[in-house]
């Protein structure tokens, strides 16, 4: 699975200004001034005419987006160390199939260069409000928008939500701009005709046609997914472009493709417009998205689990873990509970529960019906706003929000010659770690350092310094404070399925 923007910006703090002057503008307004195209066709020529009219209406509002970001040292180049195949595979699981890191694996001595990226977007307000994908503008310190008439305008501000992969970009011009309206994605059905617009492979704005192949797809690309699947040809660079119906309304943002070749293989995914509208309106008004949360980990219900638990298809969300000091814990929810109803709404699966909870009002109390040990019971839960660092994507967004100064996620311990990163539940899941594993992850080891000489390598999890447990960068730094490498520092590490003690000691 591949996100289709060619954005090469890394996760760094943005230097752009804060998002200002947007409180009165929402993507739900204003209504389009252009009459809608007729949706019904009676012959091939009618369909061709419909495609033509929709293209003429929407194309002026489609833009190309280019980004620049500051150079940053890559993971594979830490300390000039060449990664072995096992380490390389670990970083692929951690960072994904990102060409930037693949390049650094192949060229460990390469000096990081300024990163350039590109994608697509579309104007939803004549004052210059543009929607695109979060991954198009994340990490950028400069965003430039190319309008359909060829003009290039530097963005005044941009804000984004990595959890949903939606972003809002703001530009200023002396005149009103052509725009398109968001339609109702819930009304789209399998077989409906759609057009995908954008700037694939940087060849220029392009229109392709196809149908809605499926709805409600969740292929594991982002944290929040409910994609519209289409067979309209989508390629890298189409990220952020609109997917429109035959009324000329945007019913999705093109965001990813399933591909083995890197290009169009017949399966594309778009974020539904109803999700886009909810996220974008908040980004415009507040600069961030306010969500409610329960504080649980939900497990996908397989057919075997459903059969064993006596659940029918399309019923219930299984709680596998309840995090302490969260709304779920305060309400008395327990691992093994199956939530079948929330606030009077039937819960079909974990995705439907997440959507309902996130869009509920924080601070309000809601009724929850669960199945516990085969019996149904009712609980009341008071939701809270989801913390800004609750998930990996939200943490990334905090670090990259324009004007934000966030603490770095990693810390290089120079006297040991290693770099560590905090091990949260999302990263543990990505690394396929079993059980409740704690500690800090070794991200890189400097060549010739005490860490390398002791046998430490990327992918090791440091769980103790001496007898002190360490579960964060701060705890690790505190534990080694005052210790001498010449005397030796005892570490307890986890590697693969085993554990061992390692003595870090300088050869001098």
C-alpha positions in Angstrom: 0.0 0.0 0.0 1.4 3.4 -1.0 0.5 7.0 -0.3 0.5 8.7 -3.6 1.9 12.1 -3.0 5.5 12.7 -4.0 6.0 14.7 -0.8 9.6 14.1 0.4 9.4 16.3 3.5 10.5 14.7 6.8 8.9 15.0 10.2 10.4 18.4 11.2 8.9 21.5 12.7 7.3 23.9 10.2 8.5 27.4 9.9 5.2 28.7 8.4 3.0 31.2 10.3 0.0 30.3 12.4 -3.4 29.7 10.7 -5.2 33.1 11.0 -8.4 34.7 9.8 -10.2 31.5 9.0 -12.9 31.2 11.7 -15.7 32.5 9.5 -14.9 30.2 6.6 -16.0 26.5 6.5 -15.7 24.0 3.7 -19.4 23.5 3.8 -19.9 27.0 2.5 -20.5 28.8 0.3 -22.7 26.9 -2.1 -21.4 26.5 -5.6 -22.6 29.3 -8.0 -22.6 26.9 -11.0 -25.6 24.7 -11.9 -25.1 21.0 -11.3 -24.6 18.7 -14.2 -27.4 16.2 -14.9 -26.6 12.8 -13.4 -28.7 10.7 -15.7 -27.4 9.5 -19.1 -29.2 7.5 -21.8 -26.4 6.9 -24.3 -22.6 6.7 -24.6 -22.6 10.3 -26.1 -24.6 11.5 -23.0 -22.0 10.0 -20.7 -19.2 11.6 -22.7 -21.0 14.9 -22.5 -21.4 14.5 -18.7 -17.6 13.8 -18.3 -16.8 16.8 -20.4 -19.1 19.2 -18.5 -17.9 18.0 -15.1 -14.2 18.3 -16.2 -14.8 21.8 -17.5 -16.5 22.8 -14.2 -13.9 21.2 -11.8 -10.6 21.7 -13.6 -10.2 25.4 -12.9 -10.4 24.7 -9.1 -7.7 22.0 -9.2 -4.2 23.0 -8.2 -0.7 21.6 -8.1 1.2 21.8 -4.8 5.0 21.8 -4.4 6.9 21.7 -1.1 10.4 22.3 0.2 11.8 21.1 3.5 15.0 21.7 5.4 17.7 19.0 5.0 17.8 16.4 7.8 20.1 13.5 8.7 18.5 10.2 7.8 18.1 7.2 10.0 20.2 5.0 7.8 23.1 7.4 7.9 23.4 7.8 11.7 27.1 7.8 12.5 28.0 6.7 8.9 26.9 3.2 9.8 25.8 0.8 7.1 22.8 -1.2 8.1 22.7 -4.9 7.7 19.7 -6.6 6.1 18.1 -7.4 9.5 18.4 -3.8 10.7 17.3 -2.5 7.3 14.1 -4.6 7.5 13.4 -3.3 11.0 13.7 0.3 9.8 11.4 -0.5 6.9 8.8 -1.7 9.3 9.3 1.4 11.4 9.4 4.0 8.6 7.5 2.2 5.9 8.6 1.9 2.2 9.9 5.4 2.1 12.3 6.0 -0.8 14.2 8.6 1.3 15.3 5.9 3.8 15.9 3.3 1.0 18.3 5.8 -0.6 20.1 6.3 2.7 20.4 2.5 3.2 22.2 2.3 -0.2 24.3 5.4 0.3 25.2 5.7 4.0 27.7 8.5 3.5 25.3 10.6 1.4 24.8 14.2 2.8 21.1 15.0 3.3 19.8 17.4 0.8 16.9 19.8 0.8 13.8 17.8 0.2 11.3 18.6 -2.6 7.8 17.2 -2.9 4.6 17.6 -4.9 1.0 16.7 -4.9 -2.4 18.1 -5.8 -5.3 20.0 -4.2 -8.5 21.8 -4.9 -10.0 25.1 -4.0 -13.2 25.0 -1.8 -13.6 28.8 -1.2 -13.0 31.8 -3.5 -10.9 33.4 -0.8 -8.2 30.8 -1.4 -8.9 27.9 0.9 -7.5 24.7 -0.5 -7.9 21.1 0.6 -5.2 18.4 0.1 -3.7 15.5 1.9 -1.8 15.9 5.1 1.1 13.8 3.8 1.5 16.3 0.9 2.4 19.2 3.2 3.7 17.5 6.4 7.2 18.6 7.3 7.3 21.4 4.7 8.8 24.8 5.5 7.6 26.2 2.2 4.4 25.4 0.2 3.8 26.8 -3.3 0.5 26.5 -5.1 0.3 26.5 -8.9 -3.2 27.6 -10.1 -4.9 26.3 -13.2 -4.0 29.5 -15.1 -0.3 28.9 -14.5 0.2 31.4 -11.6 2.3 30.3 -8.7 1.4 31.6 -5.2 3.3 30.9 -2.0 1.0 29.6 0.7 0.3 32.0 3.5 -0.4 29.1 6.0 -1.2 25.5 6.1 -2.5 23.1 8.8 -3.0 19.4 8.7 -4.3 16.3 10.5 -2.1 13.3 10.1 -4.6 10.9 11.7 -7.1 11.4 8.9 -4.5 12.6 6.3 -6.5 15.8 5.6 -4.9 19.2 5.2 -6.0 22.8 4.6 -3.8 25.3 2.7 -4.5 29.1 2.5 -3.3 31.4 -0.2 -4.1 35.1 -0.9 -4.9 36.6 -4.3 -6.3 39.9 -5.5 -9.5 38.3 -6.9 -11.9 35.5 -6.2 -10.8 32.0 -7.3 -12.9 29.3 -8.9 -13.9 26.6 -6.4 -15.8 23.4 -6.0 -18.2 22.1 -3.4 -18.1 19.0 -1.2 -20.9 16.5 -1.9 -22.3 13.8 0.3 -20.1 10.7 0.1 -22.5 8.6 2.1 -24.8 8.6 -1.0 -22.1 7.0 -3.3 -22.8 3.4 -4.2 -20.7 0.7 -5.9 -20.9 1.2 -9.6 -21.4 5.0 -9.5 -19.2 6.9 -12.1 -16.5 9.1 -10.7 -13.7 11.3 -12.1 -10.3 11.6 -10.4 -8.4 14.9 -11.0 -4.9 15.9 -10.1 -1.3 16.2 -11.3 0.0 12.7 -11.6 3.7 12.2 -12.0 4.0 16.0 -12.4 2.8 15.8 -16.1 0.1 18.4 -15.5 -3.5 18.4 -14.4 -5.2 15.3 -15.7 -8.7 13.8 -15.6 -9.4 10.0 -15.4 -12.7 8.2 -15.2 -13.8 5.1 -13.3 -16.4 3.8 -10.9 -16.8 3.3 -7.2 -15.3 -0.2 -6.7 -16.1 -0.4 -3.0 -16.8 1.6 0.1 -15.7 1.4 3.7 -12.2 0.2 2.9 -9.5 0.2 5.7 -6.2 -1.1 4.2 -4.1 0.0 7.1 -2.6 3.2 5.5 -3.7 5.8 8.1 -5.0 5.7 11.7 -8.5 6.8 10.5 -9.8 5.0 7.5 -13.1 4.6 5.7 -12.0 4.9 2.1 -13.9 5.0 -1.1 -12.2 2.6 -3.5 -12.1 3.4 -7.2 -10.7 2.0 -10.4 -10.2 5.5 -11.9 -6.5 5.8 -12.8 -4.6 7.4 -9.9 -0.8 7.8 -9.8 1.9 9.4 -7.6 1.2 13.1 -7.5 -2.6 12.7 -7.5 -2.5 12.9 -3.7 -4.8 15.6 -2.5 -6.7 15.9 -5.8 -10.5 15.6 -5.9 -12.6 12.5 -6.7 -15.9 13.9 -8.1 -19.3 12.6 -8.9 -21.3 13.4 -12.1 -22.8 16.4 -10.4 -19.4 18.0 -10.2 -19.3 17.6 -6.4 -16.2 16.4 -4.6 -17.0 13.1 -2.8 -13.5 12.3 -1.8 -9.8 13.2 -1.7 -7.5 10.9 -3.6 -4.9 9.7 -1.1 -3.4 6.3 -1.8 -3.0 3.4 -4.3 -2.5 -0.3 -3.9 0.4 -1.1 -6.2 3.2 -3.6 -6.9 4.7 -1.4 -9.7 4.7 2.0 -7.9 2.1 3.2 -10.4 -1.6 2.6 -11.3 -2.6 -1.0 -10.7 -6.4 -0.5 -10.8 -7.0 0.2 -7.1 -7.1 3.7 -5.6 -8.4 5.0 -2.3 -10.1 8.4 -1.5 -11.0 9.9 1.9 -14.8 10.3 1.9 -16.0 13.9 1.8 -18.1 13.6 4.9 -15.0 12.8 6.9 -13.1 15.5 5.1 -15.7 18.1 5.9 -15.7 17.3 9.7 -11.9 17.5 9.8 -11.4 20.5 7.6 -14.0 22.7 9.3 -12.1 22.2 12.5 -8.7 22.8 10.9 -10.0 26.1 9.4 -11.7 27.3 12.6 -9.3 26.1 15.3 -6.1 25.0 13.5 -6.4 21.5 15.0 -9.0 18.7 15.3 -10.8 18.1 18.6 -11.7 14.4 19.1 -13.1 12.5 22.0 -11.7 9.1 23.0 -12.3 6.1 25.2 -8.8 5.0 25.9 -9.0 1.4 24.8 -7.3 -0.9 22.3 -9.8 -2.6 20.0 -9.2 -6.0 18.3 -10.5 -7.0 14.9 -13.2 -9.7 15.2 -12.4 -12.6 13.0 -15.1 -15.1 12.0 -13.8 -17.6 14.5 -13.9 -15.1 17.3 -17.4 -14.0 16.4 -18.6 -17.6 16.3 -16.9 -18.3 19.7 -18.4 -15.2 21.3 -21.9 -15.7 19.8 -21.8 -12.5 17.7 -23.3 -12.1 14.3 -21.6 -10.5 11.4 -21.7 -6.7 11.7 -22.1 -6.7 15.5 -19.7 -5.4 18.2 -16.2 -4.1 18.9 -14.0 -6.2 21.1 -11.9 -4.4 23.8 -8.4 -6.1 24.1 -6.9 -3.5 26.5 -8.1 -0.6 28.7 -5.5 2.1 29.4 -5.4 3.5 32.9 -6.7 6.9 33.9 -8.9 7.1 30.7 -12.6 7.6 30.2 -13.0 3.8 29.6 -11.1 2.9 32.8 -13.1 5.4 34.8 -16.3 4.0 33.5 -15.4 0.4 34.4 -14.9 -1.0 30.9 -12.7 -4.2 30.9 -10.7 -6.2 28.4 -13.0 -8.7 26.9 -16.0 -6.4 26.9 -17.8 -6.2 23.5 -19.3 -2.8 22.9 -22.5 -3.3 20.9 -24.2 0.1 21.3 -22.8 3.6 22.0 -25.1 6.6 22.7 -28.0 4.7 21.2 -26.2 3.8 18.0 -25.6 0.2 17.0 -21.9 -0.7 16.8 -21.0 -2.8 13.7 -17.2 -3.0 14.2 -14.3 -1.2 15.7 -14.1 1.4 12.9 -17.7 2.4 13.5 -17.1 2.7 17.2 -14.0 4.9 16.7 -15.9 7.2 14.3 -18.9 7.6 16.7 -16.7 8.2 19.7 -14.3 10.7 18.0 -17.2 12.8 16.8 -19.0 12.8 20.1 -18.8 15.8 22.4 -16.0 15.7 25.0 -17.2 16.3 28.6 -20.6 14.7 27.9 -21.8 11.4 29.4 -22.9 8.6 27.1 -24.6 5.3 27.6 -22.6 2.2 26.5 -24.1 -1.3 26.1 -21.6 -4.2 26.4 -21.6 -7.9 26.4 -19.5 -9.1 29.3 -19.1 -12.9 30.0 -22.1 -13.5 27.8 -24.4 -11.1 29.6 -25.5 -7.7 28.4 -25.1 -4.7 30.7 -25.2 -0.9 30.5 -22.5 1.5 31.6 -22.1 5.3 31.5 -18.9 6.8 30.2 -17.9 10.5 30.3 -15.8 11.2 27.2 -12.7 13.4 27.3 -10.8 15.2 24.5 -8.2 13.0 23.0 -4.7 14.1 24.1 -2.5 15.6 21.4 0.1 12.9 21.8 -2.3 9.9 22.1 -1.3 8.3 18.8 1.8 8.2 16.7 0.2 10.3 13.9 -0.9 12.9 16.4 2.6 13.1 17.9 3.9 13.6 14.4 1.4 16.4 13.8 2.4 18.2 17.0 6.0 18.2 16.0 5.2 19.6 12.5 2.5 22.1 13.2 3.3 25.6 11.8 5.0 27.6 14.6 5.1 24.8 17.0 8.2 23.9 18.9 8.0 20.4 20.2 10.6 18.3 22.0 12.5 15.9 19.7 11.3 12.3 19.8 14.9 11.0 19.7 17.9 11.7 21.7 21.5 10.9 20.8 23.6 9.8 23.7 27.1 10.8 22.4 29.2 9.2 25.1 27.7 5.9 24.3 27.5 6.3 20.6 23.9 5.3 20.1 20.6 7.0 19.3 17.3 5.9 21.0 13.7 6.5 20.5 10.8 6.0 22.9 8.8 2.8 22.5 5.1 3.5 22.5 2.3 1.0 21.8 2.0 1.9 18.1 5.7 1.4 17.5 5.7 -1.9 19.5 2.8 -3.1 17.3 4.7 -2.1 14.1 7.7 -4.1 15.3 5.5 -7.1 16.1 6.6 -7.1 19.7 4.6 -9.6 21.8 3.2 -8.8 25.3 3.6 -5.6 27.3 7.2 -4.7 26.3 8.7 -1.6 27.9 12.0 0.2 27.3 13.6 2.4 24.7 14.5 1.4 21.2 18.0 1.6 19.8 17.5 3.4 16.5 21.2 3.6 15.4 24.7 2.8 16.7 27.7 4.9 15.8 30.6 3.0 14.1 33.6 2.5 16.4 31.6 3.6 19.5 31.5 1.9 22.9 27.9 0.8 22.0 29.1 -0.9 18.8 32.1 -2.5 20.6 29.7 -3.9 23.2 27.6 -5.5 20.6 24.5 -3.2 20.7 22.7 -2.9 17.4 19.7 -1.1 15.9 16.5 -2.8 17.0 17.6 -3.7 20.5 15.3 -2.6 23.3 17.1 -1.2 26.4 14.9 -2.1 29.4 17.2 -1.3 32.4 20.3 0.6 33.2 21.8 -1.3 36.1 18.7 -2.1 38.2 16.8 1.0 37.1 13.9 0.4 34.6 13.8 2.9 31.8 10.7 3.6 29.8 11.5 6.9 28.2 14.4 9.0 26.9 14.3 11.2 30.0 14.5 8.1 32.3 17.4 6.7 30.3 19.3 10.0 30.4 18.7 10.2 34.2 19.8 6.7 34.7 23.2 7.1 32.9 23.8 10.5 34.4 27.0 10.4 36.5 28.0 6.9 35.2 31.3 6.5 33.5 31.9 4.6 30.2 35.5 3.9 31.4 34.1 2.1 34.4 31.4 0.4 32.4 27.6 0.8 32.2 25.5 -2.3 32.6 22.4 -2.5 30.3 19.7 -5.1 30.2 18.4 -5.4 26.6 15.7 -7.4 24.8 16.6 -8.7 21.3 14.2 -10.7 19.2 12.7 -13.2 21.7 15.6 -13.2 24.1 17.2 -10.9 26.7 20.8 -10.3 27.8 23.0 -8.0 29.9 25.5 -5.8 28.0 28.4 -3.9 29.5 29.2 -0.7 27.7 32.8 0.1 28.4 35.4 2.2 26.7 38.4 0.5 25.3 40.6 3.4 26.5 
